[in-house]
Amino acid sequence: MAISDRYHRQRLVDGIGDKGQLAISNATVAIVGVGALGCLSGSLLARAGVGNLVLVDRDIVEKTNLQRQVLFTESDATSQLPKAIAAAANLAKVNSEIKITPHVEDLTSRNIQHILEGVDVIVDGLDNFNTRYLLNDFAVQTDTPFMFAGVIASQGNVMTIVPGSTPCLRCLFPEPPTTGDQDTCDTVGVLAPAIGIAASCQCMDVLKLLTGNLEKISRTLLTFDLWNSESSRLELGEPVTTCTCCQQLQFDFLTATTIEPTVLCGKLAVSLPCVENFDLQSTAKKLQEHGKFKCSETMIRGVFNEEESTDGSAIELLCFHNGRAIIHGTDDVKRAKAIFERYVGN
């Protein structure tokens, strides 16, 4: 395979060369969560020539995303395009030589094996801990490197997990924090430059892994606060011998059979899991009696006549082809479920 000259400056770096660039072009990298972290990671890895990018995200583009989610435009937000679709379209303009596979999905224990089968590296672009722990289970079970990162306000954490070598996520944090204990970008904000640091660290380690430079990866947890110009590295050492996941091989999140609704980070909205035997067209027809709804090949979108949010605006429904739904205008899970069941069904 001929090496494209577009990667000339990258190939010049010691440790990459033609052989490393070929390895990059043959690799498959999954980015789970195409928000701020995922957008920048997607841009960096597409430009680096990763041959196969898998993009997974359950949400749509909104105007408040544009402050930090670099793959999206005002047009994407106006059209409320699914993030995975919009990101894939924009990355294709950056690099037409690579394959990009978008999944407009809520990654769960039910679909993770299918969506992430055969990937070489997983990049964390998520905004919720439960899915991170699901990824950690999958990474350990399948021996797949996992690039963990999280950013809130100006603070970030970054850690590369190489199963069989480094500690896993549950070695450091045995259980995810409860929802009420978590700050979100909605409550404390987020600054785009902090995203840049975390995503750059993630992608640099992806390139180290793909080119066979595993010894260059730091076995530390990087923490930083750009606003206060602080940073530190916690030495990780060896995997914790009592770890439920990587030592006892109990994959609690991967084997979970019940998929719970979740409040979306940074917005007044609830994501509801897929329903069985869902028919998009018949649902759209039924909803016409209760509001203003438009139906495309992939989703139904509209507002209810008889449902109001706490600020008096209409409750909005997004319903995807597989029956997964997002209810905008409430963060009350019980109310969101009730609205869905009332107008769509169980």
C-alpha positions in Angstrom: 0.0 0.0 0.0 1.4 3.4 -1.0 1.7 5.9 1.8 -0.1 9.2 1.1 2.2 12.2 1.1 -0.4 14.0 3.3 1.2 12.3 6.3 4.8 13.3 5.5 5.3 15.4 8.6 3.9 12.7 10.8 6.1 10.0 9.2 9.2 12.0 9.9 8.7 11.7 13.7 11.0 9.1 15.2 9.0 6.0 16.1 6.5 6.3 13.3 8.0 6.3 9.8 6.4 4.4 6.9 5.8 1.3 9.0 4.0 3.2 11.7 1.9 5.1 9.3 0.9 1.8 7.6 -0.2 0.5 11.0 -2.2 3.6 11.7 -4.0 3.3 8.3 -4.8 -0.4 9.0 -6.2 0.3 12.5 -9.8 0.6 13.7 -10.5 3.1 16.5 -13.8 3.6 18.2 -14.8 7.0 19.7 -17.6 6.5 22.1 -19.3 9.8 22.7 -19.0 12.5 20.0 -19.2 15.5 22.2 -16.4 17.9 23.1 -13.7 15.2 23.7 -15.0 12.9 20.9 -15.1 15.7 18.3 -11.5 16.8 18.9 -10.3 13.2 19.1 -12.1 12.4 15.9 -10.5 15.3 14.1 -7.0 14.5 15.3 -7.3 10.8 14.5 -8.9 11.4 11.1 -6.1 13.8 10.2 -3.5 11.3 11.4 -4.9 8.8 8.9 -6.5 6.2 11.2 -8.0 3.9 8.5 -11.3 3.1 10.3 -13.1 5.3 12.7 -16.2 4.1 14.5 -18.3 7.0 16.0 -20.9 6.2 18.6 -23.3 8.8 20.1 -26.9 8.9 21.2 -27.5 12.7 21.0 -28.2 15.5 18.6 -26.3 18.7 17.9 -27.5 21.8 19.7 -26.4 25.4 19.6 -24.8 25.2 23.1 -22.5 22.5 21.8 -20.7 24.8 19.4 -18.6 26.5 22.1 -16.5 23.4 22.4 -17.5 20.6 19.9 -15.3 21.5 17.0 -16.8 19.2 14.3 -20.2 20.9 14.3 -21.7 24.0 12.6 -24.6 26.3 13.2 -26.4 24.5 10.4 -25.9 21.1 12.2 -27.5 22.6 15.3 -30.4 24.2 13.4 -31.1 20.9 11.7 -30.6 19.0 15.0 -28.6 16.4 13.3 -27.5 13.3 15.2 -24.0 14.0 16.4 -22.5 10.8 15.0 -23.9 11.6 11.6 -22.8 15.2 11.6 -19.4 14.3 12.8 -18.9 11.6 10.2 -20.0 14.0 7.4 -17.5 16.7 8.5 -14.7 14.2 9.0 -15.2 12.9 5.5 -14.4 16.4 4.3 -11.2 16.3 6.3 -10.0 12.9 5.1 -11.8 11.2 2.2 -9.3 8.3 2.3 -10.5 6.7 5.5 -13.7 4.8 6.4 -16.0 6.4 9.0 -18.9 4.4 10.5 -21.4 6.3 12.6 -23.8 4.7 15.1 -26.7 6.8 16.4 -27.0 4.6 19.4 -27.0 4.6 23.2 -24.2 2.2 23.9 -25.5 -0.5 26.3 -24.7 -4.1 27.4 -27.1 -5.2 24.7 -25.3 -3.7 21.7 -21.7 -3.1 22.7 -20.4 -6.4 21.4 -21.9 -5.7 18.0 -20.8 -2.1 17.7 -17.3 -2.4 19.1 -16.4 -5.9 17.7 -12.9 -5.9 16.3 -11.8 -2.4 17.3 -8.1 -1.9 18.1 -8.5 1.0 20.6 -11.4 2.6 22.4 -11.4 6.4 23.0 -13.6 7.7 25.8 -15.6 10.8 24.8 -18.4 10.2 27.3 -20.2 12.4 29.8 -21.5 9.7 32.1 -19.7 7.2 34.4 -22.0 4.2 33.9 -21.1 3.9 30.2 -17.4 4.4 31.1 -17.6 1.4 33.4 -19.3 -0.6 30.7 -16.4 0.3 28.3 -13.9 -0.7 31.0 -15.6 -4.1 31.3 -15.5 -4.6 27.6 -11.9 -3.4 27.3 -10.7 -5.9 30.0 -12.8 -8.8 28.6 -11.6 -8.3 25.0 -8.1 -7.1 25.8 -8.7 -3.8 24.1 -6.8 -0.6 25.1 -9.1 2.0 26.6 -8.3 5.8 26.6 -10.2 7.1 29.7 -10.7 10.9 30.0 -13.1 13.3 31.6 -13.3 17.1 31.7 -15.5 19.5 33.7 -15.1 23.2 34.1 -11.3 23.7 33.6 -10.3 20.4 35.2 -9.5 17.1 33.6 -8.4 13.5 34.2 -6.6 11.3 31.6 -5.5 7.7 31.9 -4.6 5.0 29.4 -5.8 1.5 30.3 -3.9 -1.4 28.7 -5.5 -4.6 29.9 -3.1 -7.1 31.3 -0.5 -4.4 31.9 -2.0 -1.3 33.7 -4.6 -0.9 36.3 -8.2 -0.7 35.0 -10.8 2.0 35.8 -12.2 0.0 38.7 -8.8 -0.5 40.2 -8.8 3.3 40.9 -12.5 3.9 41.3 -14.2 0.6 42.3 -17.7 2.0 41.8 -19.1 4.9 39.7 -20.3 7.9 41.7 -24.0 8.3 42.2 -25.8 10.7 39.9 -26.4 13.3 42.5 -22.7 13.4 43.5 -21.5 14.3 39.9 -20.8 17.8 38.7 -21.9 18.3 35.1 -21.2 20.9 32.5 -24.7 22.1 33.1 -23.9 22.9 36.8 -20.3 24.1 36.7 -19.6 24.7 33.0 -16.7 23.6 30.8 -13.9 25.4 29.0 -12.9 24.3 25.5 -9.1 24.6 26.1 -9.3 22.0 28.9 -10.9 19.6 26.3 -8.0 20.2 24.0 -5.5 19.0 26.6 -7.4 15.8 27.5 -8.2 14.9 23.9 -4.6 15.5 22.7 -3.3 13.2 25.5 -5.7 10.5 24.5 -4.8 10.7 20.8 -1.1 10.8 21.4 -1.4 7.5 23.3 -3.5 6.1 20.5 -0.7 6.8 18.1 1.9 5.3 20.4 -0.1 2.1 20.7 -0.9 1.7 17.0 2.8 2.3 16.1 4.1 -0.2 18.6 5.6 2.4 21.0 3.8 1.0 24.1 6.8 1.8 26.3 6.3 5.5 25.7 2.9 5.5 27.4 2.9 6.9 30.9 1.5 4.6 33.6 -0.1 7.5 35.5 -3.4 9.3 36.0 -2.9 12.9 34.8 -5.0 15.5 36.5 -5.0 19.2 35.6 -6.7 22.4 36.3 -6.0 24.9 33.5 -7.8 27.8 35.2 -5.5 27.6 38.2 -2.4 26.4 36.1 -2.1 23.2 38.1 -1.3 19.7 37.0 0.0 16.4 38.6 0.5 12.8 37.8 -0.4 9.9 40.1 1.7 6.8 39.6 -0.6 3.9 39.0 1.7 0.9 39.7 0.3 -2.6 39.1 -3.3 -3.6 38.9 -5.1 -3.9 42.2 -5.1 -7.6 43.3 -8.7 -7.3 44.6 -10.1 -5.5 41.6 -13.5 -6.9 40.8 -13.1 -6.4 37.0 -9.5 -7.0 35.8 -8.5 -9.5 38.5 -11.7 -11.3 39.4 -13.1 -11.0 35.9 -16.6 -10.0 37.1 -18.1 -7.8 34.4 -21.0 -6.4 36.3 -21.8 -3.6 33.8 -21.3 -5.8 30.7 -23.7 -8.5 32.0 -26.4 -6.1 33.1 -29.7 -7.0 31.5 -31.8 -4.0 32.5 -31.1 -0.7 30.7 -32.2 2.3 32.8 -33.2 5.7 31.5 -30.6 8.4 32.0 -30.6 12.2 32.5 -28.4 13.7 29.8 -25.4 15.7 30.9 -25.7 19.5 30.5 -29.4 19.6 29.5 -32.9 19.3 30.7 -33.5 16.0 28.9 -33.9 12.2 29.6 -32.7 9.4 27.3 -35.0 6.4 27.3 -33.8 3.0 26.1 -35.0 1.1 22.9 -38.3 -0.6 22.9 -39.1 -3.8 21.1 -41.2 -4.1 17.9 -41.0 -0.4 17.3 -42.4 1.0 14.0 -41.3 4.5 13.1 -44.0 5.3 10.6 -47.0 4.1 12.6 -45.7 5.9 15.7 -45.3 9.1 13.7 -48.9 8.8 12.5 -50.2 8.3 16.0 -48.2 11.3 17.3 -49.8 13.7 14.8 -52.9 13.8 17.0 -50.9 15.1 20.0 -48.6 17.8 18.5 -46.4 18.9 15.6 -44.1 16.1 14.5 -41.9 15.4 11.5 -40.7 12.0 10.5 -37.6 11.2 8.4 -36.1 7.8 7.6 -34.2 7.7 10.9 -36.2 9.7 13.5 -39.4 11.5 14.6 -39.0 15.0 16.0 -41.6 17.4 17.4 -43.4 19.0 20.3 -46.5 18.0 22.3 -49.5 20.2 22.5 -50.4 19.1 26.0 -47.1 18.8 27.8 -45.1 21.7 29.2 -41.6 21.9 30.8 -40.9 23.7 34.0 -40.3 27.0 32.2 -43.6 26.8 30.3 -42.2 25.7 27.0 -43.4 22.6 25.1 -42.0 19.2 25.8 -40.0 17.9 22.8 -39.7 14.3 21.7 -36.9 12.8 19.6 -37.6 9.2 18.7 -35.1 7.1 16.7 -35.7 4.2 14.3 -35.0 1.6 17.0 -37.4 3.1 19.5 -34.9 4.9 21.6 -36.2 8.3 22.6 -35.0 11.6 24.1 -37.5 13.7 26.0 -36.4 17.4 26.2 -37.9 19.7 28.8 -37.6 17.6 31.9 -34.9 15.9 33.9 -37.5 13.8 35.8 -37.0 10.3 34.7 -40.4 9.1 35.9 -42.2 11.9 34.1 -40.2 11.3 30.9 -41.2 7.6 31.0 -44.8 8.5 31.6 -44.9 10.9 28.6 -43.4 8.2 26.4 -45.8 5.5 27.5 -48.8 7.8 27.2 -48.2 8.9 23.6 -46.0 6.2 22.1 -46.6 3.0 24.2 -44.6 0.6 26.4 
